[in-house]
Amino acid sequence: MAVIDIHNHVTPRRFVDAIERDGQWHTLGPDVGELHIPKFFIDAEGRIAEMDEMGVDIHVLTINTGFFRYDLDAELTHTIADECNEALQEMMTSHPDRYLGLASVPLQDVSIAIEVMEHAMGEMGFKGITIGDHVNGVTLDDPRFYPFWKSVEELGAVVFFHQSSSTIVEQRTTRYGIPNVIGNLTERAITFGTLVYGGIMDRYPDLKLCLGHAGGYTAFGAARMDKGWRAGALENMPEFDDSRTFLEKAPSEYLSRFYYDSCTYTEATLRFLIDAVGIDQVVLGTDYPAPMFLDDPVNWINGLGSLTDSEKKAILEKNPERLLGL
């Protein structure tokens, strides 16, 4: 069995070359690719050398999320997604034993997103897609996305959620890195809540969804979500009136319907996540090579005294293999 990292990012070399030559790439500037962090565009061989040092056999590649660009014209985002997917496919083709991939799609146009996803999982050999938590402020339980989720389920696509642009916390503050260190985790809890309360998980029961950054505050906040769902059955509780519109079971009963990466940084947090969602739902994810990267991930997990050997193997190998259908 192989050690598989489900959460890592790539900035395409073709983007870097265009920035160096023209100063932009399909209207995008250098900040999108985070070029101040060279490892984002490390070549395929250099990345493998670093994987070897970490004890990771396979990277499930995802594009740097600055390239999602749901805010642009859908056709322009389509072009960006196609080129990003081609760049990842080149890495997958050149090193098929070391790289798998999750494609990006122009989710602001559902019909185009489905077309791109079908092509990526068909001719291009991707295992699924990576998407943001919302599309220009519209959460993904909105009925406009029903055809998208239907197609995801039919294709058996893995969907990895990662924030893409600003987080909701930026409405309050942009200081101290809080939009990242708190905002990213908040976004993931909103995604869980809207998909569950909005009935998506019941409407499409075979979805394979993975929440990046350990699902953010999802596991910690599930009990409070349950309280709100129960309040929806009481009289004179207008705040919770629609909490049971689609949902017949408590939200916490859906924790085990999602996968969560292991990017928690502390043993206590990872142990809490496992106990809350079940050991079968946690997969290795590092956020390589971002500043929030989980350092020396394989040795870290293997050195945790509160995890059994079977739990460690599940996170590093068995669970990601099952998620990806390997």
C-alpha positions in Angstrom: 0.0 0.0 0.0 1.1 3.6 -0.6 1.2 6.7 1.6 -1.1 9.2 -0.1 -1.3 13.0 0.5 -4.7 14.2 -0.6 -4.1 17.9 0.1 -1.3 19.7 -1.7 -1.1 22.5 -4.4 0.6 23.3 -7.7 1.2 26.6 -9.5 1.7 25.7 -13.2 5.1 26.5 -14.8 3.2 27.9 -17.8 1.8 30.6 -15.5 5.2 31.4 -14.1 6.7 31.7 -17.6 3.8 34.0 -18.7 4.3 36.3 -15.7 8.0 36.5 -16.3 7.4 37.3 -19.9 4.2 39.4 -20.0 3.4 40.2 -16.4 0.1 38.5 -16.5 -1.6 35.2 -17.5 -5.2 35.3 -18.8 -5.7 38.6 -16.9 -4.2 37.1 -13.7 -1.3 38.7 -11.9 1.6 37.1 -10.0 -0.1 37.1 -6.6 -2.5 34.4 -7.8 0.3 31.8 -8.1 2.0 32.8 -4.8 5.3 33.1 -6.6 7.0 34.4 -3.4 6.9 30.7 -2.3 9.0 28.9 -5.0 7.9 25.4 -3.9 4.5 26.2 -5.4 6.0 25.8 -8.8 8.8 23.3 -8.1 9.3 20.9 -11.0 7.8 17.4 -10.9 11.2 15.8 -10.1 12.0 18.2 -7.3 8.6 17.6 -5.8 9.2 13.9 -5.8 12.5 14.4 -4.0 10.6 16.3 -1.3 7.9 13.6 -1.1 10.6 11.0 -0.6 12.0 13.0 2.3 8.5 13.1 3.9 7.8 9.4 3.3 4.9 10.2 0.9 4.5 8.0 -2.1 1.7 9.8 -4.0 0.5 13.4 -4.2 -3.1 13.9 -5.3 -2.4 17.1 -7.1 -4.7 20.2 -6.9 -4.1 23.5 -8.5 -3.3 26.5 -6.3 -6.8 27.8 -5.4 -6.1 31.3 -6.6 -6.8 29.9 -10.1 -10.4 28.9 -9.3 -11.7 32.4 -10.3 -15.4 32.0 -10.1 -15.6 35.8 -10.2 -14.5 36.0 -13.9 -16.5 35.4 -17.1 -17.2 31.7 -17.2 -15.5 31.2 -20.6 -12.3 32.8 -19.3 -12.4 30.7 -16.2 -13.0 27.7 -18.5 -9.8 28.5 -20.3 -7.9 28.9 -17.1 -9.2 25.6 -15.7 -8.4 23.8 -19.0 -4.8 25.0 -18.9 -4.4 24.2 -15.2 -5.8 20.7 -15.7 -3.4 20.2 -18.6 -0.5 21.2 -16.4 -1.5 18.7 -13.7 -2.1 16.0 -16.3 1.4 16.5 -17.6 2.8 15.7 -14.2 0.5 12.7 -13.8 1.5 11.3 -17.2 5.2 11.8 -16.6 5.2 10.1 -13.2 2.0 8.0 -13.0 3.2 6.1 -10.0 3.7 9.3 -8.0 0.9 11.6 -9.0 -2.9 11.5 -9.2 -5.0 14.6 -9.6 -8.2 16.5 -8.9 -9.2 18.9 -11.6 -10.6 22.4 -11.3 -13.9 23.5 -12.9 -15.6 26.9 -13.7 -18.3 26.4 -11.1 -20.0 29.7 -11.8 -21.5 28.0 -14.9 -22.9 24.6 -13.9 -23.2 23.3 -17.4 -19.6 24.1 -18.3 -18.4 22.8 -15.0 -20.0 19.5 -15.7 -18.5 19.4 -19.1 -15.0 20.1 -17.8 -15.4 17.5 -15.0 -16.6 14.8 -17.4 -13.6 15.5 -19.7 -11.2 15.5 -16.8 -12.4 12.2 -15.4 -12.7 10.6 -18.8 -10.0 11.4 -21.2 -7.6 13.1 -18.8 -7.6 10.5 -16.0 -8.4 12.7 -13.0 -10.0 11.2 -9.8 -12.4 14.1 -9.2 -12.3 17.8 -8.7 -11.3 20.5 -6.2 -13.7 23.4 -5.6 -14.3 26.3 -3.3 -16.8 26.6 -0.5 -19.1 28.9 -2.4 -19.5 30.6 -5.8 -19.4 34.4 -5.4 -21.2 34.1 -2.0 -23.8 31.5 -3.1 -23.4 28.3 -1.0 -23.5 25.0 -2.8 -26.8 23.8 -1.4 -28.5 26.3 -3.8 -30.9 24.5 -6.3 -28.8 25.8 -9.2 -26.2 23.3 -8.2 -28.5 20.3 -8.1 -27.4 19.2 -11.7 -23.8 19.6 -10.7 -24.2 17.3 -7.6 -26.1 14.8 -9.7 -23.3 14.6 -12.2 -20.7 14.4 -9.4 -22.5 11.4 -7.9 -23.0 9.7 -11.2 -19.3 10.0 -12.1 -18.1 8.9 -8.7 -16.0 12.0 -8.5 -14.0 12.8 -5.4 -14.7 16.4 -4.4 -12.1 18.2 -2.3 -13.2 21.5 -0.7 -10.7 24.3 -0.1 -11.3 28.0 0.3 -10.6 30.0 -2.9 -10.2 33.8 -2.6 -11.3 35.8 0.5 -12.9 34.2 3.5 -15.9 35.4 5.3 -13.8 36.6 8.2 -12.4 39.4 6.0 -15.6 41.2 6.5 -14.5 41.7 10.1 -10.7 41.9 9.9 -7.8 41.5 7.5 -5.1 41.6 10.2 -2.8 39.1 11.9 -3.5 36.4 9.2 -6.9 35.8 10.8 -8.6 35.5 7.4 -6.5 32.4 6.9 -6.0 30.9 10.4 -9.6 31.4 11.4 -11.4 32.1 8.1 -10.3 28.9 6.3 -11.7 26.8 9.2 -14.9 28.8 9.3 -15.5 28.3 5.6 -15.3 24.6 5.9 -17.9 24.5 8.8 -20.2 26.6 6.6 -19.8 24.1 3.8 -20.6 21.2 6.0 -23.6 23.0 7.5 -25.2 24.2 4.3 -24.7 20.8 2.5 -26.3 19.0 5.4 -29.1 21.4 6.4 -29.7 22.0 2.7 -30.4 18.4 2.0 -27.6 17.8 -0.5 -26.3 14.8 1.5 -29.7 13.1 1.5 -30.6 14.0 -2.1 -27.2 12.6 -3.4 -26.3 9.8 -0.9 -23.3 8.5 -2.8 -21.2 11.7 -2.8 -17.5 11.4 -1.9 -16.7 14.7 -0.3 -13.5 15.6 1.5 -13.2 18.7 3.7 -9.7 20.3 3.7 -8.0 21.6 6.9 -9.6 18.8 8.9 -13.1 20.2 8.2 -12.3 23.3 10.0 -14.6 23.8 13.0 -17.1 21.2 11.7 -16.4 18.4 14.3 -16.1 20.8 17.2 -19.4 22.6 16.2 -21.6 19.7 15.3 -23.2 19.4 18.7 -24.3 23.1 18.5 -25.7 22.4 15.0 -27.7 19.6 16.6 -29.1 22.1 19.2 -30.2 24.4 16.4 -31.8 21.5 14.5 -33.7 20.5 17.7 -34.7 24.1 18.3 -36.4 24.0 14.9 -39.0 21.7 16.3 -40.0 24.2 19.0 -42.6 27.0 18.8 -41.6 30.6 18.5 -38.1 29.9 17.2 -38.1 31.9 13.9 -34.3 31.8 13.8 -34.4 28.0 13.3 -37.6 27.8 11.3 -35.9 26.3 8.2 -33.5 24.1 10.0 -35.7 21.1 9.4 -36.9 22.0 5.9 -34.7 19.2 4.4 -33.3 17.5 7.4 -34.9 14.7 9.4 -31.7 13.6 11.3 -29.4 15.6 13.5 -26.5 17.2 11.7 -23.9 15.3 13.7 -25.2 12.1 12.2 -23.7 13.3 8.9 -20.2 13.7 10.2 -19.2 10.2 8.9 -20.5 11.1 5.4 -17.5 13.3 4.8 -13.8 12.7 4.7 -11.4 15.1 6.5 -7.7 15.6 6.0 -5.3 15.3 8.9 -3.9 18.8 8.8 -4.6 19.6 12.5 -1.0 20.3 13.8 -1.6 18.8 17.3 -2.2 15.3 18.5 -5.1 16.3 20.7 -6.9 17.9 17.8 -6.4 14.9 15.5 -7.5 12.5 18.2 -10.7 14.6 18.7 -11.4 14.6 15.0 -11.0 10.8 14.8 -13.3 10.3 17.7 -15.9 12.6 16.3 -16.1 11.5 12.7 -14.7 7.9 12.8 -11.3 6.6 11.9 -12.5 5.5 8.5 -13.1 9.2 7.5 -9.6 10.7 8.1 -7.0 10.9 5.3 -3.5 12.3 5.1 -3.4 15.9 4.0 -0.5 18.3 4.4 -1.3 21.6 2.5 2.2 21.3 0.9 3.9 23.7 0.2 1.8 26.5 1.8 3.0 28.2 5.0 0.5 26.2 6.9 2.1 23.0 5.7 2.0 20.0 8.1 5.7 19.5 8.8 7.2 16.0 8.5 3.6 14.5 8.3 4.3 10.8 8.1 6.8 10.7 10.9 4.5 12.9 12.9 1.5 10.6 12.6 3.5 7.5 13.1 4.9 9.0 16.3 1.5 9.8 17.9 1.0 7.7 21.0 -2.7 8.1 21.1 -3.2 6.4 17.7 -3.0 2.7 17.2 -1.0 1.2 14.5 -4.1 0.4 12.5 -5.4 4.0 12.9 -2.1 5.3 11.5 -2.2 2.9 8.6 -5.8 3.9 7.9 -5.0 7.6 7.7 -1.8 7.2 5.7 -2.9 4.5 3.3 -6.2 2.6 3.6 -8.6 5.6 3.8 -7.2 7.6 0.9 -7.0 4.5 -1.2 -10.7 3.8 -0.5 -11.7 7.4 -1.2 -9.9 7.4 -4.5 -11.1 4.0 -5.5 -7.6 2.6 -5.9 
